[in-house]
Amino acid sequence: MASDDESSTSELKEKVQLGLPDRWLYCPSLGCVIAKHFLPFKTPLCKLYDEKIEKKYQFHPRDVFSYKLQGAEPGARIGLWIDLTKTDRYYSKKEIEKRNCLYKKLPMKGHGETPSIADTENFCRIVRSFLHTSPKDIVAVHCTHGFNRTGFLIAAYLASAMDWAIDAAIYTFAQMRPNGIYKQFYLDELMRRYGDEDDKIEAPPRPAWESGPVYDDKMLFDDKDAIVADVKNADDSSAVVPKFMDGAVPSVKYVSDPMMNTILQTKIRTMCNYKKDGFPGSQPVSMEKSPERDNMRFLLENQYMVSWKADGMRYMVLIDDENSIFAFDRDNRVFKICDVTFPHRKENRHIQNTLIDCEMIIEKVKDEFGNVNDVPRLLIYDIIKFEGQNVGDCDFRTRLLCIRKELIGPRIEAIKNGRIKREREPISIRMKDFWELEAVKKLFDEKFTRNVGHEIDGLIFQPVTEVCLFLV
């Protein structure tokens, strides 16, 4: 009489004759760990399929367990495996369970239908229960290709169980599993359930791997910066790629992916409570004094602080997490700043969910040999959100204190103890100082202007109790 194992193998052999899943062969195998707990991947195939697959494209269950868990807690392991496919012909669940991993089968329809509310709640309940007992371990999730159903449920969990904004959840999945959910009706349903239907997120084009090889897997899931690339217009190969600081800082790259742009732009618009399209930053007002308008009177009527106006470029900067720092120019174009770190003051992690207002300058700095070098420098002069807290509602002196204490101070300390290698960062980070109005005369003094390594283009008067800039 045949054993259970023999029967299972015999059944699989018959099912293998049905062939590979459609569009499976060139689909990238794995993503990176999301939110410290989720590993998305395509369905692996057991060894019985090997004769149908060139060796470099083979992908087995054991490969998932041997994968380096980038972004997970130290010592984390895959403890829960969730299979969303509607078949059992790809591998035996015993391959999972023999590795002391809990296997859950949650079959989901994948053609023209999103996971139901009941299915989504069941997924969230299972994950929540597992993470309650194994708080640092990994939930491995796959459908056939590991993009749409998988991304939908992971994003739903982040939004419902971890209180993430749904656009941030969608963006994070796309970053860790490039290029993320690519079917529009999945994105529309996520926005309907967890966001605002009016804030539509456009799906990216269908992936090229559906029709043939694109990259090797290692390139796809090891390079989290794959979302940032030079733009090439399909109809015009000579299209100009937007450049950060007009190309003066080449390491800062334009984010070309349309969905990434939309998600990031929506996020900072939400952080600013800005209801219109376009760049959400406040605009300076000229300190005009004329028969028609007298803006100078504001200096007498309200409290102001003063600083110099550098001849630089204004950017809003989103510090989303480690390796996720983005700059937005006045045209609302998005650029990714790599290799810059903002450590948290109290916890051993990176600052997250923070939005700052900055001025980017190129400073002339003499080295020890007397040579003058151009140093890109980001001057932080205001903060809207810190770790999700709406510090933009605080008075300006409090906001300056937040910048100094929570952003600049921890960086200085990390540079001192070697956690940040300043020479490896592509740009310098500093706080822009503001003074009481009595300092106006000092800002015109030759001693001050001589020590500033960039051109001064006037003065900025910042109201202490309002979020507004006035320019002279």
C-alpha positions as CSV (number, residue, x, y, z in Angstrom):
1,M,0.0,0.0,0.0
2,A,1.4,3.4,-1.0
3,S,2.4,5.8,1.8
4,D,0.9,9.3,2.1
5,D,4.2,10.8,0.8
6,E,4.2,8.5,-2.2
7,S,0.6,9.3,-3.0
8,S,1.3,13.0,-2.7
9,T,4.3,12.7,-5.1
10,S,2.3,10.7,-7.6
11,E,-0.5,13.3,-7.6
12,L,2.0,16.1,-8.1
13,K,3.7,14.2,-11.0
14,E,0.3,14.1,-12.8
15,K,-0.4,17.8,-12.2
16,V,3.1,18.8,-13.3
17,Q,2.1,17.7,-16.8
18,L,-0.2,20.7,-16.9
19,G,2.9,22.8,-17.3
20,L,4.3,26.0,-15.8
21,P,1.9,28.8,-14.6
22,D,1.3,31.4,-17.3
23,R,3.9,34.2,-17.4
24,W,5.8,32.6,-14.5
25,L,9.2,31.9,-16.0
26,Y,10.6,35.4,-16.2
27,C,8.7,36.9,-13.2
28,P,11.2,38.1,-10.5
29,S,11.2,35.5,-7.7
30,L,11.3,37.6,-4.5
31,G,10.9,41.1,-3.1
32,C,12.5,42.6,0.0
33,V,11.0,42.4,3.5
34,I,8.2,45.0,4.0
35,A,7.5,46.7,7.3
36,K,9.9,44.2,9.0
37,H,7.3,41.3,8.7
38,F,6.2,40.5,5.1
39,L,8.2,38.8,2.3
40,P,6.4,38.8,-1.1
41,F,7.3,36.3,-3.7
42,K,6.0,34.3,-6.7
43,T,4.9,30.7,-6.2
44,P,7.9,28.4,-6.1
45,L,7.8,25.1,-8.0
46,C,8.9,21.7,-6.7
47,K,11.8,19.8,-8.3
48,L,9.4,17.8,-10.5
49,Y,9.2,20.9,-12.7
50,D,13.0,21.2,-13.1
51,E,13.1,19.4,-16.5
52,K,10.8,22.1,-17.9
53,I,12.9,25.0,-16.6
54,E,16.4,26.2,-17.5
55,K,18.5,26.0,-14.3
56,K,18.9,29.7,-13.8
57,Y,15.1,30.2,-13.7
58,Q,14.4,27.3,-11.3
59,F,12.8,28.5,-8.0
60,H,12.1,26.1,-5.2
61,P,10.5,26.4,-1.7
62,R,13.9,26.0,-0.1
63,D,15.1,29.1,-2.0
64,V,12.7,31.2,0.0
65,F,14.0,29.9,3.3
66,S,17.6,30.5,2.3
67,Y,16.9,34.1,1.1
68,K,18.6,36.9,3.0
69,L,15.8,38.7,4.9
70,Q,16.8,42.3,4.2
71,G,14.9,44.7,6.4
72,A,13.9,42.1,9.0
73,E,14.6,42.1,12.8
74,P,17.9,40.5,13.8
75,G,17.3,36.7,14.2
76,A,14.0,36.8,12.4
77,R,12.9,33.6,10.5
78,I,10.0,32.7,8.2
79,G,7.4,31.3,10.6
80,L,4.2,31.7,8.6
81,W,3.8,30.8,4.9
82,I,0.5,32.0,3.2
83,D,-0.4,30.5,-0.2
84,L,-3.0,32.5,-2.1
85,T,-3.1,30.3,-5.2
86,K,-6.2,28.3,-6.1
87,T,-4.3,25.1,-6.8
88,D,-2.0,22.6,-5.0
89,R,-0.1,21.5,-8.1
90,Y,3.0,23.7,-7.6
91,Y,4.6,22.1,-4.5
92,S,3.7,20.1,-1.5
93,K,2.9,21.9,1.7
94,K,5.1,19.3,3.5
95,E,8.1,21.1,2.0
96,I,7.1,24.1,4.1
97,E,6.0,22.3,7.3
98,K,9.2,20.2,7.6
99,R,11.1,23.5,8.1
100,N,9.0,24.2,11.3
101,C,7.0,26.8,9.4
102,L,3.2,27.2,9.7
103,Y,1.5,26.7,6.3
104,K,-1.8,28.4,5.5
105,K,-3.8,28.0,2.3
106,L,-6.0,31.0,1.5
107,P,-7.2,30.5,-2.1
108,M,-8.0,33.8,-3.8
109,K,-9.5,34.4,-7.2
110,G,-7.0,36.3,-9.3
111,H,-8.7,37.1,-12.6
112,G,-10.7,40.3,-12.5
113,E,-11.6,40.0,-8.8
114,T,-10.0,41.5,-5.7
115,P,-9.9,39.6,-2.4
116,S,-13.3,40.0,-0.7
117,I,-13.7,41.9,2.6
118,A,-14.2,38.6,4.4
119,D,-11.1,37.1,2.8
120,T,-9.1,40.2,3.6
121,E,-10.2,40.2,7.3
122,N,-9.4,36.5,7.5
123,F,-5.9,37.2,6.2
124,C,-5.4,40.1,8.7
125,R,-6.7,38.0,11.6
126,I,-4.2,35.1,10.8
127,V,-1.3,37.5,10.4
128,R,-2.2,39.4,13.6
129,S,-2.4,36.2,15.6
130,F,0.9,35.0,14.3
131,L,2.7,38.2,15.0
132,H,1.2,38.4,18.5
133,T,3.0,35.1,19.4
134,S,6.1,35.6,17.1
135,P,6.6,39.4,17.1
136,K,9.8,39.5,15.2
137,D,9.3,36.8,12.6
138,I,8.4,36.9,8.9
139,V,5.1,36.2,7.1
140,A,6.0,34.8,3.6
141,V,3.1,35.6,1.2
142,H,2.7,34.5,-2.4
143,C,0.1,34.2,-5.2
144,T,1.1,33.0,-8.7
145,H,3.3,36.0,-9.4
146,G,3.5,37.7,-6.0
147,F,2.3,41.2,-7.1
148,N,-1.4,41.9,-7.3
149,R,-3.2,39.6,-4.8
150,T,-0.1,39.5,-2.6
151,G,0.3,43.3,-2.7
152,F,-3.4,43.9,-2.1
153,L,-3.5,41.9,1.1
154,I,-0.2,43.2,2.5
155,A,-1.2,46.8,1.8
156,A,-4.6,46.1,3.4
157,Y,-2.9,44.7,6.6
158,L,-0.6,47.7,6.8
159,A,-3.6,50.1,6.5
160,S,-6.1,48.3,8.8
161,A,-3.8,46.7,11.4
162,M,-0.8,49.0,11.5
163,D,-2.7,52.3,10.8
164,W,-0.6,53.1,7.7
165,A,-2.0,55.6,5.1
166,I,-3.1,53.4,2.2
167,D,-1.0,55.3,-0.4
168,A,2.1,54.8,1.8
169,A,1.3,51.1,2.0
170,I,0.9,50.8,-1.8
171,Y,4.1,52.8,-2.4
172,T,6.1,50.7,0.1
173,F,5.0,47.5,-1.5
174,A,6.0,48.9,-4.9
175,Q,9.4,49.9,-3.6
176,M,10.1,46.5,-2.1
177,R,8.6,44.5,-4.9
178,P,9.2,46.7,-8.0
179,N,7.0,48.0,-9.5
180,G,4.2,46.8,-7.2
181,I,0.5,46.3,-7.9
182,Y,0.1,46.8,-11.6
183,K,-3.6,46.1,-12.2
184,Q,-5.8,49.2,-11.8
185,F,-8.8,47.6,-10.2
186,Y,-6.8,46.4,-7.2
187,L,-5.5,49.9,-6.6
188,D,-9.0,51.4,-7.0
189,E,-10.5,48.9,-4.5
190,L,-7.7,49.6,-1.9
191,M,-8.4,53.3,-2.2
192,R,-12.2,52.7,-1.9
193,R,-11.8,50.7,1.3
194,Y,-9.0,52.5,3.0
195,G,-8.5,55.9,1.4
196,D,-10.2,58.5,-0.6
197,E,-11.6,57.4,-4.0
198,D,-11.0,60.9,-5.3
199,D,-7.2,60.4,-4.8
200,K,-6.7,57.9,-7.7
201,I,-3.4,56.1,-7.9
202,E,-2.6,55.2,-11.5
203,A,-1.3,51.7,-12.1
204,P,2.1,51.3,-13.8
205,P,2.4,49.7,-17.2
206,R,2.2,45.9,-17.3
207,P,5.6,44.5,-16.5
208,A,7.9,43.6,-19.4
209,W,8.7,40.2,-17.8
210,E,5.2,39.0,-18.8
211,S,6.5,38.5,-22.3
212,G,10.1,37.7,-21.8
213,P,13.3,38.1,-19.7
214,V,14.1,41.5,-18.4
215,Y,16.8,41.3,-15.6
216,D,18.2,38.5,-13.6
217,D,16.3,38.1,-10.2
218,K,19.2,39.3,-8.1
219,M,19.2,42.7,-9.8
220,L,15.4,43.0,-9.3
221,F,15.1,42.1,-5.6
222,D,18.5,43.4,-4.4
223,D,18.2,46.9,-5.9
224,K,15.6,48.8,-3.9
225,D,16.6,51.9,-5.9
226,A,15.2,50.3,-9.1
227,I,12.3,52.7,-9.0
228,V,14.7,55.6,-9.7
229,A,16.0,55.7,-13.3
230,D,16.6,58.0,-16.2
231,V,13.4,58.8,-18.0
232,K,13.2,58.0,-21.7
233,N,10.1,59.3,-23.5
234,A,8.6,56.5,-25.7
235,D,8.1,58.9,-28.5
236,D,11.1,61.1,-28.1
237,S,14.4,59.5,-27.2
238,S,16.0,62.9,-26.7
239,A,13.5,63.9,-23.9
240,V,15.2,65.9,-21.2
241,V,15.4,64.2,-17.8
242,P,14.7,66.6,-14.9
243,K,17.9,67.2,-12.9
244,F,18.2,68.0,-9.2
245,M,19.8,71.4,-8.7
246,D,20.2,71.6,-12.5
247,G,22.6,68.7,-12.4
248,A,24.9,70.1,-9.8
249,V,24.3,67.0,-7.5
250,P,24.3,64.1,-10.0
251,S,23.8,61.4,-7.2
252,V,20.3,62.7,-6.6
253,K,18.1,61.1,-9.2
254,Y,14.7,61.9,-10.7
255,V,12.0,59.4,-9.8
256,S,10.6,58.4,-13.2
257,D,8.0,55.9,-12.2
258,P,4.5,57.6,-12.6
259,M,2.9,55.7,-9.8
260,M,5.7,56.5,-7.4
261,N,5.4,60.1,-8.3
262,T,1.7,60.1,-7.6
263,I,1.9,58.3,-4.3
264,L,4.7,60.5,-3.0
265,Q,3.1,63.7,-4.2
266,T,-0.2,62.6,-2.6
267,K,1.6,61.8,0.7
268,I,3.2,65.3,1.1
269,R,0.0,67.0,0.0
270,T,-1.9,65.0,2.8
271,M,0.9,65.9,5.3
272,C,0.4,69.6,4.5
273,N,-3.4,69.3,4.4
274,Y,-3.2,70.8,0.9
275,K,-6.4,70.3,-1.1
276,K,-5.2,71.4,-4.5
277,D,-2.9,69.7,-7.0
278,G,0.7,70.8,-7.4
279,F,3.5,71.8,-5.0
280,P,2.0,72.3,-1.5
281,G,4.7,74.6,-0.1
282,S,3.8,78.1,1.0
283,Q,5.1,80.9,-1.2
284,P,7.1,83.9,0.0
285,V,5.5,87.4,-0.2
286,S,7.6,90.4,-1.2
287,M,8.1,92.9,1.7
288,E,6.6,95.6,-0.5
289,K,6.0,99.2,0.6
290,S,4.0,101.3,-1.9
291,P,0.9,103.4,-2.0
292,E,-1.1,100.3,-3.0
293,R,0.4,97.9,-0.5
294,D,2.3,98.1,2.7
295,N,3.7,94.7,3.8
296,M,6.3,96.4,6.0
297,R,3.7,97.1,8.6
298,F,3.5,93.3,9.4
299,L,6.9,93.7,11.1
300,L,5.3,96.1,13.6
301,E,2.1,94.2,14.1
302,N,3.5,90.6,14.6
303,Q,6.6,88.8,16.0
304,Y,9.1,87.9,13.3
305,M,12.5,86.3,13.1
306,V,15.0,87.0,10.4
307,S,17.6,85.1,8.3
308,W,19.5,85.6,5.1
309,K,18.1,84.5,1.7
310,A,20.6,82.2,0.0
311,D,20.8,82.2,-3.8
312,G,19.7,78.5,-3.9
313,M,16.8,76.3,-4.8
314,R,13.8,75.5,-2.6
315,Y,12.8,71.9,-1.9
316,M,10.4,70.1,0.4
317,V,12.1,66.9,1.6
318,L,10.2,63.8,2.8
319,I,12.2,61.6,5.2
320,D,10.0,58.5,4.8
321,D,12.5,56.0,6.3
322,E,16.1,54.7,5.8
323,N,16.9,54.8,2.0
324,S,13.6,56.5,1.4
325,I,14.3,60.3,1.3
326,F,12.7,62.3,-1.4
327,A,13.0,66.0,-2.5
328,F,10.2,67.9,-4.3
329,D,10.9,71.0,-6.3
330,R,8.5,73.9,-7.0
331,D,7.3,72.1,-10.1
332,N,6.4,69.2,-7.8
333,R,9.0,66.9,-9.5
334,V,10.3,64.1,-7.2
335,F,13.9,63.2,-6.7
336,K,15.5,60.5,-4.6
337,I,18.3,61.4,-2.2
338,C,20.5,58.4,-1.5
339,D,23.2,57.7,1.1
340,V,21.9,60.4,3.6
341,T,20.9,59.3,7.1
342,F,18.7,60.8,9.8
343,P,19.0,58.6,12.9
344,H,16.3,58.7,15.6
345,R,17.4,60.5,18.8
346,K,16.0,57.9,21.2
347,E,15.6,54.7,19.3
348,N,18.0,52.6,17.3
349,R,16.3,53.3,13.9
350,H,15.9,55.9,11.2
351,I,13.5,58.8,11.4
352,Q,10.2,58.2,9.5
353,N,7.2,60.1,8.2
354,T,8.8,63.5,8.5
355,L,8.4,66.5,6.1
356,I,10.8,69.4,6.1
357,D,11.3,72.7,4.1
358,C,14.7,73.3,2.8
359,E,17.0,75.4,0.7
360,M,19.7,73.7,-1.4
361,I,22.8,75.7,-2.1
362,I,26.3,75.1,-3.5
363,E,28.8,76.4,-1.0
364,K,32.4,77.4,-1.8
365,V,34.6,75.8,0.8
366,K,38.4,76.0,1.1
367,D,40.2,72.7,1.9
368,E,43.4,72.4,4.0
369,F,45.5,73.2,0.9
370,G,43.6,76.4,0.1
371,N,41.7,74.9,-2.9
372,V,38.1,76.0,-3.2
373,N,35.6,73.2,-3.6
374,D,31.9,73.2,-4.4
375,V,30.0,71.5,-1.5
376,P,26.2,70.8,-2.0
377,R,24.5,71.8,1.2
378,L,20.9,71.3,2.3
379,L,19.8,74.0,4.7
380,I,16.7,73.0,6.8
381,Y,14.7,76.0,7.8
382,D,11.2,74.7,8.7
383,I,9.4,71.4,9.6
384,I,5.8,70.5,8.9
385,K,5.6,66.9,10.3
386,F,7.9,65.0,12.6
387,E,7.3,61.3,12.9
388,G,3.7,61.9,11.9
389,Q,3.2,64.7,14.5
390,N,1.8,67.9,13.2
391,V,4.6,70.2,14.5
392,G,3.7,72.7,11.7
393,D,1.0,73.9,14.0
394,C,3.5,74.9,16.7
395,D,5.1,78.4,16.8
396,F,8.2,78.9,14.7
397,R,10.6,78.9,17.7
398,T,9.3,75.4,18.7
399,R,9.7,74.2,15.1
400,L,13.4,75.4,15.1
401,L,13.9,73.6,18.3
402,C,12.5,70.4,16.8
403,I,14.9,70.7,13.8
404,R,17.9,71.3,16.1
405,K,17.0,68.6,18.6
406,E,15.5,65.8,16.5
407,L,17.2,66.2,13.1
408,I,20.5,67.9,13.5
409,G,21.6,66.9,17.0
410,P,21.3,63.1,16.3
411,R,23.3,63.5,13.1
412,I,26.1,65.3,14.9
413,E,26.2,62.6,17.5
414,A,26.2,59.9,14.9
415,I,29.1,61.5,13.0
416,K,31.1,61.8,16.2
417,N,30.7,58.1,17.1
418,G,31.2,56.9,13.5
419,R,27.7,55.7,12.7
420,I,27.5,58.3,9.9
421,K,30.6,58.7,7.6
422,R,30.2,62.3,6.6
423,E,32.6,62.0,3.7
424,R,30.4,59.3,2.1
425,E,27.3,61.4,2.0
426,P,26.7,63.3,-1.3
427,I,25.3,66.4,0.4
428,S,25.9,68.3,3.6
429,I,23.0,68.7,6.0
430,R,22.7,71.8,8.2
431,M,20.1,73.9,10.0
432,K,19.5,77.4,8.7
433,D,19.7,79.8,11.6
434,F,17.1,82.5,12.3
435,W,17.6,85.4,14.8
436,E,15.4,88.0,16.4
437,L,14.9,91.2,14.4
438,E,17.7,93.0,16.2
439,A,20.1,90.9,14.1
440,V,19.1,92.5,10.8
441,K,22.1,94.8,10.9
442,K,24.5,91.9,11.5
443,L,23.3,90.1,8.4
444,F,24.5,93.0,6.2
445,D,27.8,93.2,8.0
446,E,30.9,92.4,5.9
447,K,32.1,90.0,8.6
448,F,29.0,87.9,8.2
449,T,28.7,88.0,4.4
450,R,32.4,87.2,4.0
451,N,32.0,84.0,6.1
452,V,29.0,82.7,4.2
453,G,30.3,80.6,1.4
454,H,27.5,81.4,-1.0
455,E,25.8,84.4,-2.5
456,I,23.3,86.2,-0.2
457,D,20.2,87.3,-2.1
458,G,18.3,89.3,0.5
459,L,16.6,88.7,3.8
460,I,13.7,86.4,4.9
461,F,11.3,87.4,7.6
462,Q,9.5,84.5,9.3
463,P,6.4,85.1,11.4
464,V,6.7,83.4,14.7
465,T,3.0,82.5,15.2
466,E,2.1,81.8,11.6
467,V,3.2,79.4,8.9
468,C,4.2,82.0,6.2
469,L,7.3,83.4,4.6
470,F,7.9,87.0,3.8
471,L,10.8,88.0,1.5
472,V,12.7,91.2,1.0
